[in-house]
Every structure is written in structure tokens, then in C-alpha cells.
């Protein structure tokens, strides 16, 4: 067989299996899941996910997805459960059992000891007429006609279907509970996704006390001295705390190109009196877009609120925090 055809045949067969799974899903099952999610939200119960082998690996991912959406969820290996881990499960929880055959011995051995009532047991099984399905209140049909594996042995299509059903459950939960981008970000504070949704400029800026500042009567030399002592790439020209303008290194070069005696001239002759500014409360991701949405990237910007100089944000600090330039794509 042509290698490309073999490769794409796997993708097509798994896609068809997912379409078949969608057709086998019923509104009654959706309503049961909605009621279960509402119950867990009201009682604070967790979603336990259980499986063996490849089903266990899929279960770990499903549990992680639910956790990221704010529903406490963890993977429970049925063998480990029988040796002490059952203590992690409470009466307020629900459990998702994943089994292609619906007859996984380790799961069947665990079922009599679960403190969870039948209506909160969800079976994700390849055979809806099976012992595990019979002991569950909610049954998800994860049957497949054939594995993508050439010998119809290795879990391929079946694990894809199981994973997709888990994703569908998670998205349904997200909709039922109204999980917003902001709520999602709470559980992702360290990653780029969380930073994009929650990290604000005031967390990254250099505070005003650590920035060079001069008043309007200062000379260019005064500004250069201040920038040498506190090198952040910009000097704020202020009256009290009110910002009147800024001067950056490029302004200094242009000043000397314009006048030989520029160093003794008032800073007001060379400053930018109408600079782009940022609020400390805006998202850092939005600040990045502002700084890059010009013909020339703005490498440093003043942070201003109610006319008062609050600090400086540098493009370098955004990149250091993990943000990536849109110009590089």
C-alpha cells in the first residue's frame, strides 16, 4: 500500500468513527450530564476518572481538562484504589469509567466498593450492553467498527473516540457552568495562556521610583545623567507627578544632529510632549499589540493614570515574561 494513503486512511477512518459517535449520542444523555454537572457544582464534588491501560492514559487527560476548567477532577487507577486510594473518593463525587470492552476486570472489582450512587456513575464504553454499562446511570457509546491499526488490535480509533467524548463532556460542562476566559485563566496563571488572559501591565512595569525623571526646566544633559543612573530606555519629563513628555535615546541622537549645543538646551525642546501611554490596569497582551502596532515597534512606553506618571513598560520585559512577537510569524 502507498505509505501516504495508509497514513491518510487512518485519519479518515478515525474521523468517520467520530461522526458515527456523534450520531449515537442522544439528547437524554446530554440532559443527564447537565444534571450531573449542576449537582457537582452545587455540592462541590469531584469528577473521578478511572481506566486501565490506554484507557487510563485517556482518562488522565480528561481529568486534566476538567481540572483546567475549574471542576476538581483526578485520575484513579482501579488497582491502586483497591489498595488505599479509594480514600480519595467521597459520596459527593461522580466517576467516569472508561472501558472499550465494558468488562474490564479491575473496574468491575472496584464497583462494589465505590461510595458513589449509580446515577453519578458514567460509563464510557465500547459496548453499551456490558456489565460496566449496566452498573452505571449514564452511558456514553464509544463503540467503533474497527481500530485503525492494520491488525485491528492496537487502541487507535477507540482511544480517539474516548478522548473526543471526554472533550465533549468538558465543553458541555464549560457551557453549563459559564466558564469565562477570566475563570479559565485563574487555573493557568503560569502559562502563556493564563498570562494572556490575566497578567496586567502593573505586574511587569518598572515603577516610577526606579525610572529617570526630570522637570521641564532641566537640560538635555540632566536627562542624559538621569538615564545613565537609571537605564530603562526612557526619561520622563514631569511636573510633580504629572507627565509632560518623554525623551528616548533616539530623541537624544536627533537632538545632537540638530544642534551642536543641544546638551545645554532645555529638555522641552526635544521631548515628545504627546507620547503613546498605557494604563497600568490593561492586559500585558494588549500592551504588546499596542507597542507593535506601528511602523516602528515602540520599545518602551510610559505608564500613566489620570495624568500621573506610574512607571515604564519595556518590550523586552514582555518578551521576558513569555510573550511572543506577532511580527516574527
PABA-338820 format. One line per field, with one value per atom (N, C-alpha, C): atom name; x, y, z. Coordinates in steps of 0.05 Angstrom, whole numbers, plus 5000, padded with zeros to 4 digits. Layout:
! residues N
site	c(CA/...)
px	c(X/...)
py	c(Y/...)
pz	c(Z/...)
! end
This chain:
! residues 329
site	c(N/CA/C/N/CA/C/N/CA/C/N/CA/C/N/CA/C/N/CA/C/N/CA/C/N/CA/C/N/CA/C/N/CA/C/N/CA/C/N/CA/C/N/CA/C/N/CA/C/N/CA/C/N/CA/C/N/CA/C/N/CA/C/N/CA/C/N/CA/C/N/CA/C/N/CA/C/N/CA/C/N/CA/C/N/CA/C/N/CA/C/N/CA/C/N/CA/C/N/CA/C/N/CA/C/N/CA/C/N/CA/C/N/CA/C/N/CA/C/N/CA/C/N/CA/C/N/CA/C/N/CA/C/N/CA/C/N/CA/C/N/CA/C/N/CA/C/N/CA/C/N/CA/C/N/CA/C/N/CA/C/N/CA/C/N/CA/C/N/CA/C/N/CA/C/N/CA/C/N/CA/C/N/CA/C/N/CA/C/N/CA/C/N/CA/C/N/CA/C/N/CA/C/N/CA/C/N/CA/C/N/CA/C/N/CA/C/N/CA/C/N/CA/C/N/CA/C/N/CA/C/N/CA/C/N/CA/C/N/CA/C/N/CA/C/N/CA/C/N/CA/C/N/CA/C/N/CA/C/N/CA/C/N/CA/C/N/CA/C/N/CA/C/N/CA/C/N/CA/C/N/CA/C/N/CA/C/N/CA/C/N/CA/C/N/CA/C/N/CA/C/N/CA/C/N/CA/C/N/CA/C/N/CA/C/N/CA/C/N/CA/C/N/CA/C/N/CA/C/N/CA/C/N/CA/C/N/CA/C/N/CA/C/N/CA/C/N/CA/C/N/CA/C/N/CA/C/N/CA/C/N/CA/C/N/CA/C/N/CA/C/N/CA/C/N/CA/C/N/CA/C/N/CA/C/N/CA/C/N/CA/C/N/CA/C/N/CA/C/N/CA/C/N/CA/C/N/CA/C/N/CA/C/N/CA/C/N/CA/C/N/CA/C/N/CA/C/N/CA/C/N/CA/C/N/CA/C/N/CA/C/N/CA/C/N/CA/C/N/CA/C/N/CA/C/N/CA/C/N/CA/C/N/CA/C/N/CA/C/N/CA/C/N/CA/C/N/CA/C/N/CA/C/N/CA/C/N/CA/C/N/CA/C/N/CA/C/N/CA/C/N/CA/C/N/CA/C/N/CA/C/N/CA/C/N/CA/C/N/CA/C/N/CA/C/N/CA/C/N/CA/C/N/CA/C/N/CA/C/N/CA/C/N/CA/C/N/CA/C/N/CA/C/N/CA/C/N/CA/C/N/CA/C/N/CA/C/N/CA/C/N/CA/C/N/CA/C/N/CA/C/N/CA/C/N/CA/C/N/CA/C/N/CA/C/N/CA/C/N/CA/C/N/CA/C/N/CA/C/N/CA/C/N/CA/C/N/CA/C/N/CA/C/N/CA/C/N/CA/C/N/CA/C/N/CA/C/N/CA/C/N/CA/C/N/CA/C/N/CA/C/N/CA/C/N/CA/C/N/CA/C/N/CA/C/N/CA/C/N/CA/C/N/CA/C/N/CA/C/N/CA/C/N/CA/C/N/CA/C/N/CA/C/N/CA/C/N/CA/C/N/CA/C/N/CA/C/N/CA/C/N/CA/C/N/CA/C/N/CA/C/N/CA/C/N/CA/C/N/CA/C/N/CA/C/N/CA/C/N/CA/C/N/CA/C/N/CA/C/N/CA/C/N/CA/C/N/CA/C/N/CA/C/N/CA/C/N/CA/C/N/CA/C/N/CA/C/N/CA/C/N/CA/C/N/CA/C/N/CA/C/N/CA/C/N/CA/C/N/CA/C/N/CA/C/N/CA/C/N/CA/C/N/CA/C/N/CA/C/N/CA/C/N/CA/C/N/CA/C/N/CA/C/N/CA/C/N/CA/C/N/CA/C/N/CA/C/N/CA/C/N/CA/C/N/CA/C/N/CA/C/N/CA/C/N/CA/C/N/CA/C/N/CA/C/N/CA/C/N/CA/C/N/CA/C/N/CA/C/N/CA/C/N/CA/C/N/CA/C/N/CA/C/N/CA/C/N/CA/C/N/CA/C/N/CA/C/N/CA/C/N/CA/C/N/CA/C/N/CA/C/N/CA/C/N/CA/C/N/CA/C/N/CA/C/N/CA/C/N/CA/C/N/CA/C/N/CA/C/N/CA/C/N/CA/C/N/CA/C/N/CA/C/N/CA/C/N/CA/C/N/CA/C/N/CA/C/N/CA/C/N/CA/C/N/CA/C/N/CA/C/N/CA/C/N/CA/C/N/CA/C/N/CA/C/N/CA/C/N/CA/C/N/CA/C/N/CA/C/N/CA/C/N/CA/C/N/CA/C/N/CA/C/N/CA/C/N/CA/C/N/CA/C/N/CA/C/N/CA/C/N/CA/C/N/CA/C/N/CA/C/N/CA/C/N/CA/C/N/CA/C/N/CA/C/N/CA/C/N/CA/C/N/CA/C/N/CA/C/N/CA/C/N/CA/C/N/CA/C/N/CA/C/N/CA/C/N/CA/C/N/CA/C/N/CA/C/N/CA/C/N/CA/C/N/CA/C/N/CA/C/N/CA/C/N/CA/C/N/CA/C)
px	c(5017/5000/5017/5009/5023/5023/5047/5050/5033/5031/5014/4985/4976/4948/4943/4962/4959/4956/4974/4974/4947/4938/4913/4888/4891/4868/4862/4883/4879/4863/4871/4857/4828/4823/4796/4779/4790/4774/4767/4786/4780/4760/4762/4743/4714/4712/4686/4676/4694/4685/4674/4687/4676/4649/4645/4618/4597/4604/4586/4580/4600/4596/4577/4580/4562/4533/4529/4502/4490/4507/4497/4492/4498/4494/4466/4452/4424/4419/4397/4391/4387/4375/4371/4397/4418/4444/4456/4452/4462/4448/4422/4408/4418/4424/4435/4462/4478/4505/4502/4483/4479/4470/4452/4443/4466/4483/4506/4525/4531/4549/4538/4512/4499/4500/4497/4498/4526/4546/4574/4581/4571/4576/4563/4539/4525/4536/4547/4557/4587/4601/4630/4644/4629/4641/4661/4678/4698/4689/4701/4697/4721/4717/4738/4738/4761/4763/4779/4769/4781/4784/4806/4811/4837/4841/4865/4878/4905/4920/4917/4912/4909/4885/4864/4841/4848/4867/4877/4891/4907/4921/4901/4881/4860/4846/4841/4828/4844/4870/4887/4884/4883/4880/4852/4831/4804/4803/4814/4814/4829/4851/4866/4850/4835/4819/4797/4784/4763/4775/4798/4811/4818/4826/4833/4809/4785/4761/4748/4761/4752/4736/4732/4719/4740/4741/4761/4759/4781/4780/4807/4807/4832/4829/4851/4851/4855/4839/4841/4846/4869/4874/4859/4843/4826/4842/4865/4881/4891/4902/4912/4889/4865/4841/4836/4839/4834/4856/4877/4899/4904/4882/4883/4874/4877/4869/4839/4824/4795/4787/4806/4801/4800/4808/4806/4778/4762/4735/4714/4696/4675/4648/4628/4600/4590/4603/4595/4605/4623/4636/4620/4629/4619/4643/4638/4661/4656/4676/4675/4692/4679/4693/4697/4722/4729/4737/4724/4730/4720/4738/4729/4711/4718/4702/4677/4678/4657/4658/4680/4683/4710/4723/4749/4747/4763/4760/4767/4788/4796/4774/4760/4738/4714/4708/4685/4691/4716/4723/4720/4724/4723/4695/4677/4650/4635/4636/4621/4631/4655/4666/4665/4654/4652/4630/4635/4614/4596/4597/4582/4557/4534/4509/4509/4493/4492/4487/4470/4463/4486/4507/4531/4555/4549/4569/4565/4586/4585/4602/4591/4606/4612/4638/4646/4657/4640/4646/4643/4657/4655/4632/4620/4596/4575/4553/4533/4518/4518/4506/4529/4538/4561/4558/4572/4570/4575/4595/4601/4579/4568/4546/4522/4517/4493/4494/4518/4520/4524/4520/4523/4497/4494/4470/4470/4494/4496/4516/4508/4525/4531/4557/4566/4575/4564/4570/4597/4618/4644/4652/4632/4637/4650/4667/4679/4676/4674/4671/4698/4720/4746/4768/4789/4812/4827/4840/4856/4880/4889/4911/4907/4928/4926/4914/4922/4913/4888/4877/4853/4857/4881/4888/4895/4915/4924/4902/4898/4877/4885/4871/4876/4850/4832/4806/4790/4791/4776/4785/4812/4821/4816/4816/4809/4780/4762/4734/4731/4745/4742/4752/4774/4785/4766/4754/4735/4710/4701/4677/4684/4708/4716/4718/4728/4729/4701/4683/4655/4642/4647/4637/4647/4673/4686/4674/4670/4659/4630/4615/4588/4589/4607/4610/4616/4635/4643/4619/4601/4577/4557/4553/4533/4540/4566/4575/4584/4583/4590/4619/4637/4666/4676/4683/4693/4723/4734/4763/4777/4765/4777/4779/4756/4756/4776/4778/4797/4825/4831/4858/4867/4847/4854/4869/4862/4875/4900/4907/4931/4948/4956/4970/4998/5011/5039/5044/5026/5029/5023/5030/5025/4995/4979/4950/4940/4949/4940/4950/4975/4986/4970/4963/4948/4922/4909/4883/4882/4905/4904/4927/4950/4973/4970/4972/4968/4995/4994/5018/5031/5015/5027/5044/5042/5058/5085/5088/5112/5127/5113/5126/5147/5165/5185/5172/5171/5156/5170/5155/5164/5189/5190/5214/5240/5238/5261/5267/5252/5255/5267/5283/5294/5272/5274/5254/5268/5259/5269/5245/5249/5227/5231/5211/5212/5235/5246/5268/5295/5295/5321/5332/5358/5371/5373/5381/5385/5406/5427/5448/5436/5418/5405/5391/5377/5363/5382/5404/5424/5436/5441/5452/5432/5407/5386/5383/5384/5382/5406/5429/5453/5451/5439/5437/5415/5394/5372/5366/5381/5378/5354/5332/5308/5300/5316/5310/5293/5286/5268/5271/5267/5266/5239/5226/5200/5205/5191/5192/5166/5169/5146/5145/5121/5116/5102/5117/5106/5104/5080/5076/5063/5056/5043/5063/5058/5077/5072/5094/5093/5104/5119/5131/5152/5164/5185/5207/5230/5252/5266/5270/5283/5310/5325/5352/5353/5332/5331/5327/5312/5309/5335/5352/5378/5396/5396/5413/5403/5377/5366/5372/5372/5378/5406/5426/5454/5457/5442/5443/5432/5414/5401/5417/5429/5443/5468/5490/5516/5514/5500/5498/5474/5463/5438/5440/5464/5466/5459/5462/5456/5428/5414/5387/5366/5344/5322/5311/5304/5294/5268/5253/5227/5230/5254/5258/5259/5265/5270/5251/5236/5219/5194/5183/5158/5136/5122/5102/5075/5072/5047/5052/5065/5073/5049/5051/5032/5037/5015/5017/5000/5005/4990/4979/4955/4945/4957/4961/4973/4954/4928/4908/4902/4914/4908/4924/4914/4928/4955/4975/5001/5000/4983/4980/4969/4951/4941/4963/4980/5002/5021/5026/5044/5033/5007/4995/4997/4994/4997/5026/5045/5073/5083/5069/5078/5061/5039/5021/5030/5054/5065/5085/5093/5113/5140/5145/5169/5160/5168/5160/5168/5150/5155/5168/5194/5209/5204/5194/5189/5166/5148/5126/5121/5112/5106/5079/5077/5051/5040/5016/5004/4975/4967/4939/4931/4909/4900/4921/4937/4959/4984/4983/5006/5024/5050/5069/5072/5067/5067/5092/5103/5126/5131/5146/5154/5151/5140/5139/5157/5175/5193/5184/5188/5182/5197/5222/5239/5226/5213/5201/5177/5163/5141/5151/5173/5185/5196/5208/5219/5197/5173/5151/5139/5148/5139/5122/5116/5100/5118/5105/5120/5111/5131/5125/5108/5086/5069/5084/5104/5119/5137/5141/5160/5147/5120/5105/5100)
py	c(4976/5000/5025/5045/5071/5082/5090/5099/5124/5142/5166/5158/5139/5130/5117/5101/5087/5108/5128/5149/5163/5173/5188/5171/5145/5127/5125/5126/5126/5151/5174/5199/5198/5189/5188/5168/5145/5125/5134/5148/5158/5181/5198/5219/5208/5187/5174/5162/5151/5140/5162/5185/5207/5216/5217/5224/5204/5179/5158/5161/5168/5172/5195/5216/5239/5231/5214/5205/5188/5174/5155/5169/5195/5210/5222/5218/5226/5249/5263/5286/5279/5255/5246/5244/5234/5231/5259/5278/5305/5317/5313/5323/5310/5285/5271/5283/5289/5300/5328/5344/5371/5370/5352/5349/5341/5323/5315/5338/5354/5376/5397/5402/5421/5410/5384/5372/5375/5369/5371/5400/5419/5447/5456/5444/5452/5439/5415/5401/5403/5412/5414/5388/5368/5342/5342/5322/5320/5300/5302/5282/5263/5238/5218/5204/5199/5186/5160/5138/5112/5096/5083/5066/5051/5032/5015/5016/5015/5015/5041/5038/5062/5078/5065/5080/5096/5086/5102/5127/5125/5149/5169/5160/5178/5191/5175/5185/5206/5203/5223/5250/5249/5274/5286/5270/5280/5294/5281/5293/5319/5321/5346/5368/5361/5380/5392/5374/5384/5402/5394/5410/5438/5439/5465/5483/5471/5486/5492/5484/5491/5470/5446/5424/5406/5404/5386/5358/5348/5322/5309/5283/5268/5240/5228/5201/5181/5160/5139/5112/5100/5074/5053/5036/5018/4999/4991/4973/4988/5012/5028/5035/5039/5045/5023/4998/4975/4972/4988/4986/5013/5027/5052/5077/5079/5105/5109/5089/5093/5114/5120/5140/5168/5171/5197/5203/5183/5185/5189/5209/5215/5210/5211/5207/5230/5252/5275/5274/5255/5254/5240/5243/5227/5213/5191/5177/5170/5173/5166/5141/5119/5094/5090/5086/5083/5054/5041/5014/5008/4999/4992/4968/4948/4923/4925/4943/4944/4922/4907/4884/4885/4908/4910/4900/4878/4865/4883/4899/4916/4936/4946/4965/4950/4927/4912/4904/4898/4892/4916/4939/4964/4973/4969/4980/4975/4951/4946/4963/4974/4989/5019/5028/5057/5068/5091/5104/5122/5118/5136/5122/5135/5122/5119/5100/5093/5116/5135/5157/5176/5174/5190/5174/5151/5135/5137/5146/5149/5128/5113/5092/5102/5104/5110/5084/5070/5042/5036/5017/5008/4990/4980/4962/4972/4983/4994/4971/4947/4924/4908/4918/4906/4909/4894/4895/4923/4937/4963/4983/4981/4999/4993/4968/4960/4972/4976/4986/5016/5030/5059/5073/5097/5112/5127/5134/5148/5132/5127/5111/5126/5128/5141/5119/5119/5099/5106/5091/5096/5073/5059/5036/5045/5028/5032/5007/5010/4986/4972/4987/4975/4994/4984/5000/5008/5031/5039/5022/5009/4990/4969/4963/4944/4917/4908/4883/4885/4910/4914/4907/4913/4906/4930/4946/4969/4990/4999/5020/5045/5052/5075/5091/5080/5093/5094/5073/5072/5093/5097/5118/5146/5149/5175/5182/5163/5167/5173/5158/5162/5190/5198/5225/5246/5243/5263/5265/5242/5242/5257/5253/5267/5297/5305/5333/5345/5329/5339/5343/5324/5327/5353/5358/5381/5407/5408/5432/5436/5414/5417/5428/5418/5429/5459/5466/5494/5512/5502/5517/5518/5496/5495/5513/5513/5529/5557/5563/5590/5597/5579/5584/5605/5628/5650/5648/5664/5665/5673/5691/5700/5678/5662/5640/5619/5614/5595/5603/5629/5639/5635/5634/5630/5604/5584/5558/5555/5576/5575/5600/5606/5631/5632/5609/5609/5607/5594/5591/5616/5615/5638/5644/5623/5626/5642/5635/5649/5678/5681/5708/5726/5714/5729/5739/5723/5729/5744/5745/5756/5775/5772/5788/5816/5835/5863/5878/5902/5918/5924/5929/5938/5916/5891/5869/5868/5881/5879/5906/5928/5954/5959/5977/5987/6011/6011/6032/6059/6080/6108/6114/6103/6108/6098/6078/6066/6076/6097/6108/6136/6143/6170/6191/6213/6234/6261/6280/6308/6326/6352/6371/6386/6403/6417/6437/6445/6465/6451/6425/6410/6413/6409/6409/6380/6378/6352/6337/6352/6339/6326/6340/6329/6303/6302/6278/6255/6261/6240/6229/6247/6238/6220/6229/6213/6185/6185/6159/6142/6153/6138/6125/6139/6129/6107/6111/6091/6084/6066/6060/6042/6054/6039/6044/6062/6067/6092/6106/6129/6147/6173/6191/6206/6207/6221/6250/6267/6296/6302/6310/6312/6339/6346/6369/6358/6354/6339/6310/6299/6272/6272/6295/6297/6296/6277/6274/6296/6308/6328/6319/6297/6287/6266/6255/6235/6241/6230/6230/6203/6192/6166/6170/6148/6150/6161/6154/6164/6194/6205/6234/6248/6236/6247/6249/6227/6227/6248/6251/6271/6299/6303/6329/6338/6320/6327/6331/6317/6321/6348/6358/6383/6407/6405/6427/6417/6430/6423/6428/6450/6457/6445/6423/6411/6403/6395/6385/6405/6431/6452/6464/6455/6466/6453/6467/6456/6430/6412/6386/6389/6411/6415/6419/6426/6430/6403/6382/6356/6334/6338/6317/6312/6289/6282/6289/6311/6320/6306/6288/6274/6244/6231/6203/6184/6161/6139/6130/6126/6117/6093/6079/6055/6059/6047/6046/6022/6024/6002/5978/5983/5962/5946/5953/5938/5912/5893/5867/5871/5857/5859/5850/5831/5822/5845/5861/5884/5905/5908/5927/5919/5893/5883/5890/5887/5894/5924/5940/5969/5976/5964/5970/5961/5940/5930/5940/5954/5963/5990/5991/6016/6008/6027/6022/6014/6027/6021/6012/5989/5979/6000/6004/6021/6004/6008/5991/5997/6021/6029/6050/6047/6066/6074/6099/6107/6096/6090/6081/6104/6112/6137/6132/6142/6141/6167/6178/6205/6226/6224/6243/6239/6221/6216/6194/6199/6180/6157/6133/6109/6092/6093/6075/6072/6051/6046/6016/6011/5983/5981/5961/5956/5931/5932/5910/5885/5890/5869/5853/5868/5855/5838/5845/5829/5803/5805/5781/5763/5775/5760/5745/5757/5744/5721/5717/5694/5701/5727/5735/5734/5729/5727/5749/5759/5780/5769/5784/5776/5782/5798/5806/5783/5763/5742/5719/5721/5699/5706)
pz	c(5000/5000/5000/4986/4986/5014/5023/5050/5057/5038/5042/5045/5029/5030/5057/5066/5092/5114/5113/5134/5134/5111/5110/5115/5109/5114/5144/5160/5189/5198/5187/5194/5185/5162/5151/5167/5173/5188/5216/5229/5255/5254/5234/5230/5226/5211/5207/5232/5248/5274/5293/5292/5308/5299/5273/5262/5271/5271/5280/5310/5325/5354/5359/5343/5346/5340/5320/5313/5335/5350/5370/5397/5399/5423/5424/5446/5448/5467/5463/5480/5509/5513/5541/5556/5542/5554/5560/5542/5546/5571/5574/5597/5623/5622/5646/5654/5634/5640/5652/5641/5650/5680/5686/5714/5732/5722/5738/5743/5723/5727/5746/5744/5762/5791/5794/5821/5832/5816/5826/5833/5817/5823/5849/5854/5879/5904/5901/5925/5929/5908/5909/5905/5894/5889/5866/5865/5844/5823/5800/5779/5779/5787/5787/5760/5749/5723/5726/5716/5721/5695/5692/5668/5671/5654/5654/5627/5627/5602/5586/5560/5543/5552/5561/5571/5595/5611/5634/5625/5604/5594/5584/5570/5561/5585/5605/5629/5643/5644/5656/5642/5615/5600/5605/5606/5611/5638/5658/5685/5685/5671/5670/5656/5636/5621/5640/5654/5672/5694/5705/5725/5715/5690/5678/5675/5674/5671/5698/5720/5746/5761/5749/5763/5774/5801/5813/5802/5790/5777/5780/5783/5785/5774/5765/5754/5777/5777/5798/5784/5789/5778/5795/5782/5798/5816/5808/5825/5849/5845/5867/5886/5874/5891/5911/5902/5920/5941/5938/5958/5972/5977/5993/5980/5953/5940/5940/5947/5948/5969/5987/6007/5995/5970/5957/5947/5946/5934/5956/5952/5972/5960/5978/5969/5951/5953/5937/5908/5902/5876/5855/5830/5808/5796/5781/5770/5740/5724/5696/5692/5683/5679/5649/5641/5613/5607/5589/5582/5554/5537/5509/5510/5525/5526/5544/5564/5583/5603/5602/5621/5635/5636/5649/5678/5683/5709/5732/5730/5752/5759/5739/5745/5758/5747/5759/5788/5794/5822/5840/5829/5845/5850/5832/5833/5859/5871/5896/5919/5917/5940/5936/5913/5909/5926/5939/5955/5938/5912/5894/5884/5885/5875/5845/5835/5807/5789/5797/5780/5775/5791/5787/5777/5766/5752/5722/5708/5679/5666/5648/5633/5605/5598/5571/5560/5546/5539/5509/5500/5472/5467/5488/5486/5506/5496/5514/5529/5518/5532/5545/5568/5581/5611/5627/5656/5668/5658/5668/5662/5637/5629/5646/5652/5668/5696/5706/5734/5735/5712/5710/5704/5715/5710/5683/5674/5648/5631/5606/5588/5563/5556/5532/5513/5489/5469/5455/5461/5449/5430/5419/5402/5376/5365/5339/5323/5297/5280/5277/5277/5273/5282/5294/5300/5275/5275/5252/5249/5270/5269/5247/5232/5210/5219/5243/5254/5271/5272/5288/5317/5327/5355/5372/5363/5379/5383/5408/5412/5396/5376/5359/5356/5339/5335/5361/5377/5402/5422/5424/5442/5432/5406/5395/5401/5399/5405/5435/5452/5481/5488/5476/5482/5473/5449/5439/5456/5466/5483/5509/5519/5543/5538/5515/5508/5506/5493/5490/5518/5536/5563/5576/5572/5585/5574/5547/5535/5544/5547/5557/5586/5602/5629/5628/5610/5607/5601/5584/5576/5599/5612/5634/5657/5664/5687/5679/5653/5644/5650/5643/5648/5629/5638/5622/5617/5600/5595/5621/5636/5661/5681/5684/5702/5694/5668/5657/5664/5662/5667/5696/5714/5743/5747/5731/5733/5716/5702/5684/5688/5713/5718/5707/5704/5696/5666/5652/5624/5608/5582/5565/5563/5563/5561/5584/5609/5632/5633/5624/5623/5603/5581/5561/5572/5589/5599/5625/5639/5666/5674/5662/5670/5661/5680/5673/5673/5661/5658/5684/5705/5730/5743/5734/5744/5730/5707/5691/5690/5695/5691/5712/5705/5724/5738/5764/5778/5774/5778/5774/5790/5815/5832/5821/5803/5791/5763/5755/5728/5729/5709/5708/5703/5718/5716/5718/5702/5705/5701/5710/5706/5680/5674/5648/5645/5667/5666/5663/5664/5661/5633/5631/5605/5594/5569/5558/5573/5583/5598/5624/5637/5661/5655/5632/5624/5619/5605/5600/5625/5645/5670/5685/5684/5698/5685/5658/5643/5648/5653/5659/5686/5705/5732/5734/5718/5718/5689/5678/5649/5643/5636/5628/5599/5585/5557/5552/5574/5571/5596/5592/5615/5614/5637/5639/5646/5633/5639/5655/5680/5697/5711/5719/5736/5761/5783/5805/5797/5796/5787/5759/5749/5723/5700/5682/5660/5639/5630/5609/5582/5584/5559/5566/5545/5549/5530/5536/5517/5517/5493/5490/5476/5474/5464/5435/5419/5392/5391/5410/5412/5417/5434/5441/5416/5401/5377/5357/5354/5336/5346/5372/5384/5377/5379/5373/5343/5327/5298/5290/5307/5301/5311/5335/5347/5361/5356/5368/5399/5407/5435/5449/5437/5447/5477/5486/5513/5534/5527/5547/5542/5522/5516/5534/5538/5555/5543/5560/5551/5536/5542/5528/5498/5489/5460/5445/5459/5446/5454/5475/5486/5468/5470/5458/5478/5472/5491/5489/5469/5466/5460/5479/5474/5477/5465/5470/5499/5513/5541/5545/5567/5575/5603/5607/5634/5649/5675/5690/5691/5687/5690/5665/5642/5618/5617/5602/5600/5585/5595/5582/5553/5547/5519/5501/5512/5497/5494/5514/5513/5490/5488/5467/5439/5436/5410/5404/5424/5421/5413/5427/5422/5395/5384/5358/5335/5341/5320/5309/5301/5289/5268/5251/5231/5244/5267/5283/5310/5319/5346/5368/5387/5409/5431/5435/5453/5482/5488/5515/5516/5535/5537/5566/5571/5598/5607/5632/5644/5659/5650/5661/5669/5692/5701/5712/5702/5710/5707/5686/5681/5697/5717/5734/5724/5724/5715/5735/5726/5743/5739/5715/5710/5681/5674/5646/5640/5616/5607/5582/5583/5561/5545/5519/5502/5511/5520/5529/5552/5570/5593/5586/5564/5555/5543/5528/5516/5539/5559/5581/5597/5597/5611/5595/5570/5555/5531/5527/5504/5479/5456/5431/5412/5397/5378/5355/5349/5326/5300/5301/5276/5267/5284/5277/5263/5259/5246/5217)
! end
